[in-house]
Amino acid sequence: SDTGDLHLKRHATWGMQVKISTLAAATVSSLALATSAQAAVTLTLVDSYARSNAFGLAYDGSNIWWSDSGGAIHGMSTNGVDTGKTVQGPYWSALAYNDGANKLVVMQNGSIVQFDRPTGLGETYTNLNPSTTPIAGGYGGLIDGLDTQGSRLWWSPDVDKVYHSPLDGSGSRTEFLGGAGGYSGVEYVNVSGNEYVIVVNDASSPRRLCVHLMDASEVGCTTLPNSRYEDLAFDGRYLYAADFYGSRIDKIDLLSDGGSIFEPPTGGIPEPGTWGLLILGLGATGAMLRRKHRLAWA
């Protein structure tokens, strides 16, 4: 009947609209992904603080702590002002801060030491189990990069791979990054649920500062002139990098296409080229819908 034919035609028109709308949505999504994948990660030097033989770095929620080649650990504000607090650490090594225990952390030869700051008291010792945490060539006397993530420890021996393992020394270590060249500093970062691991890659001079996702995929790398970075720290907004040979601590902002990757996303604005493709796609979709609509009702 005419009524039945009209119903079928309307149903067919609706089906075509759904398919074309789905296709348009997929096109928009692919454009957004393509734009995101092409984002350039760069570094901007915010400030630089002269500190003799700066090596280890940690942030305790208020201040930066940095260690020198003699193992002395000094307090500094996030604006580079000395707090006047110094403690003699048990090792010359990279630094970390365990917020759960409210202690600074150092590690050397597989021995993990946590202690109060600024007194250096309240030391607790744990050891990585060599039978469950094997490392070719041993643990290495010097740890270049160190950080904590809850109950996990992130670390990199001198010019070696990047690992993470239980902070209490139990269980086996997991390799995060390998490859030629080796690594120095390592810093785990979590901002608004977005997780990154930032490493210092020793494969080039100046050394590259690289941002990775938790699956170890690389977001981007870049360098700053004359940088020989060792350990890293993060204050929730800025990254700090200790340049041992340059005797300085650099304060750095990491940018993705001009916006900090550490700022919560507010909904990106597409590039002009993306807008053009999007408008063309939506225009073509509208024309197809109008044509199908006329044919269906003809």
N, C-alpha and C positions, 0 to 999 in steps of 0.2 A: 504494500500500500504506500501512498504518498507519505503518510505519517511515519511509517517504518523506515522508508528511504531517507527522510529528513533526519531521523534519529541516528541512523548509521553514518550519514554525512557529518553530523555534528560530532559524533564520537571519533570519526577519523580525523576531523580537524583538530579536536582536542589532543588526540594522540600525537599528531604532527607537532603541535605547539609544545608539548611536553618534551619530545625528542629534541627539537631545535633549542629550547630553553636549556636543557641539560647540556647540549653541545656548547652553547654559548657560555654556560657556567664553567665547563671544563676548559674552554679557551681562555677565559679570564684567569682561572687558577694557574694554568700553565704559564701565562704571561707573568703572573706574580712570582712564581717559582723561578722563572728564568731571570727576572730582575734581581731576586734575592741571591741567586747563585753567582751573579756577576758582581756582587758588592765587593768593593775594594777595602781591605782592612789596612789601616795605616796607624802610625804613632805620632803623637804630638807631645813634645817635651814641654811640660808645664813649668818646671823649676829644677834646679840642680844645687845640691848642698855639698860643700867640700868636707870630706871625712876621710882621714888618713887610713889607708888600707882597709876600707869598708869591705866586708865579705858576707857575713850572715845577716839576714833581715827577718823580722817578724813584727806583726801588728797585734796588739793585745786588746783592741777595742777602744783604746784611748791614745796610745802612743806607739811610735815605732821603736823597736829595739834593734841595734846593729852591733855586730861583733867585728873586731879587728884581728890582725894576724897573730896577736899575742893571746887571743882567747878572751880578752876583756869585752864585756857587753855593756853598751851605753844606751841610755834613754834619750829619745828625741821626739819632739812634737811632729805632727803631720805637716807643719809649716817649716820644719828644719831648725827649730829652736831646741837647744840642749836642755834636758830636764835636770841635769846635775847628778843623775843617778847612774852608778856604774857597779857592775858585779863581775867578779872573775869567774868565767865559765869553766867547766871541766874539760872542754875540748875547743880546739880551733876548728870550727865546722859551721855548716849552714845552720840557720835557726828556724824554729817554728813556734807557734803558740797553740796550746791545747786549751780551748775555752771551757771544756767540760771539767778539767782539773784546775783551771786557772794557773797554769804553769808554762814556763818556757821549755822548749824541747831542743836537745841536740842529739846527734848520733855520730858514732865513729866506730869502725871495726865491728859493726853489728850490735854495738851496745847503745841502747836508748836511755838517755838521762832526762828526767823532768825535774824542774826546780822552781822555787818561788822567785819572783822578781819584786823589788830590786835586791833582796838580801842574798839570794843564791842558796838559801837554806831549803829544807824539806825535800832533799833529793830522793828520787826513786829511780831504781835501775831495772831495766828489763833487757832481754837479749833476743834478737832474731834467731830462730832455731836453724843452725847451719844444715841440718838434715832435711828440713822442709823448705828452706829458703836458699837454695844453691845459687851462687853467682860465679861465673867463670872468672878465675884469677882472684878469688876471695872477695871480701867486702870492700876492700880499698880503704886506705887510711883516712881519706878525706871525703866527706859528703858535700857535694857542690850545691845541691838543691834539696830543700826539706819543707814539708807542709803537712798539716793534719786536716782530715775531713771526718769529723765525728770520731768514730772508733778506728779509722784507717789512717795510715801514714803514707805520704807520698814522698819519694826520695830518688835521688840520682847520685851515684858515686862519681868521682872525678872523671870527666870525659867518658861517660858510660851511658847505659840505657836508663829509661825512666821506669820506675816500679811503683806499685802500691802494695801494702801488706797490713795486717792487723797491728794496731798501735801497741797492743799488749804483748806482741812478740809471738803469738800463737799463729798456727796456720802457715800456709805457703805464700810466697810473694807472687804477684801477677805482673807480667811485663806489659807496660802501657805503650811505650815507644822504643823502637830499636833503630837500626840503620846506621850508615856510616857517619862519622864525624863526632858522635856522642853529644851529650847534653850537660848543661850546668844547672841553672836554677829551674825550679818547678813550683808552680803555685796553682792550687785548686781554687776556683771562684764560683760562687753561686749567688746570683742576683735575681730576685723575683722568680725563682724557680728555673732560671736559665743557668746551666752548668757549663763551665769551661775549665780546661787545664792549660795554663800558659807555661811555656818552656823557653829556655835559652838554648838555641842550637849552636854548637861549637864548630859546625862544619865550615863556617866562613869567617872572615875578619873584615869589617866589624861583625860581631856575632849577630845572628838573626833572633828576633823575639817572635815566637810563633804561638798562635791561638788555636787550640784544638777542642773539638767536642768530646763528649764522654766515650764515643766509639773510636776515638783517636783520629778521626778525620780532621783534616786541617782546614780551618776557617781562613787563615791568611798569615803571612809572615812579612815582616819589614825590619829595617835596621835604623839605628840612629848613628850619626858619625862618631868614629873613634870609641865605640862601645865595646867593652870586654866584660859584659855582665856576668855575675856569678849568681848569688841568691836573689829571690824576689819576695815581695810582701804586697798585700792588697788591703786597703782601708775601707772597702765598700764602695769606693768611687774611683780612686786613682791607684795605679800600680807603681811600686817603688822597686828600683833595680840597683843593686850594689855593683859599682865598677871598681874592682880591687886595684887594678893597675892605674886607673885614672884617679884613685883616691876621692871618689865622690859617690853620692847617692842621687839618682835621677828620679824625678816624679813625672809620671807619664800618663797620658790619656790615650786609650785605644779607641780609634774611630772606625766606623763602618760607613763609607760614603758620606763622611762629614759628621755623623752622629755617633755619640758614644755607645759602644755595644753594652755598656753597663747600665744604661738608663732603660727603665721599663718601656716596652714598645707602646706607642700611642696611635698606631695605625699609619703605615707608611704611605707617602704620596707618590704615585707612579711617576717615572721619568716622562718627559715630553714625548719621546718616541713610543713609549708604552701607551700613553693616552691616545696617540694617533691610531695605533693598531686596535685599541679597545673601541674607539669610536667607529672605525671602519667595520669592525666585526659586529657591533651592535646594529649599525645601519643596515648591513647586509642581512642580519637576522630579521630585522623588522620588515625589510622588503620581501623576504621569503615568506614570512607569516602573512603579509597582506595578499601576496599572489596566491598562496594556498587557500586563503580564506575566500577569495573571489571565485576560484575554480570550484571549491567545494559547494558553494551556494549557487553556482551557475546552473 
